[in-house]
Amino acid sequence: MRQIRKSIILLTLALSLALVAAVPVQAKRPFEGSMDLNFYLENPIWRGTITGDISGNMYFTNVGTGKQGNQEPGKAIHFGEEWLITDESDVMLLTGTDEGVVSPNSEYRMNGVVTDASEEYADLIGRNVHMSGYITWAAPGLPETAPGTFWIH
């Protein structure tokens, strides 16, 4: 009888562990937002808002890429940035870095990573970031706006 009871306990434990192992790991959901950015002649050179899964203010500081090249419209423009998303009171929600390119047709694409986050978004640290959109120009060589989409995967 004692052996049967021991076997039942071991079987119950084994089944419990099997059920825990069978529970699927919850996938990290992507975050998406729409950016509405304006160009400034001093850092942070792009400032504006983001709305969507994460909403607040956005700031982009140009840190360069070390790549030499023509920085005029009609040529590919390479850039590197540090970015910051804050709440409406300018309290940090997320920060990160990215590198990207503006193509000759004024489309921009950039890839980066979340480097720091508030407690609310701490699980996003280390996740990949992608941004894309189009630059509008106030005059040749002078950007004006950069509406686009922001994703964290």
Secondary structure, DSSP 4 states (H G I P E B T S, - for coil): -HHHHHHHHHHHHHHHHHHHHHSPPPPPPPEEEEEEEEE-SSSS-EEEEEEESS-EEEEEEE---S-----STTS-EEEEEEEEEE-TT--EEEEEEEEEEE-TTSEEEEEEEEEEE-GGGGGGTT-EEEEEEE-EEEETTEEEE--EEEEE-
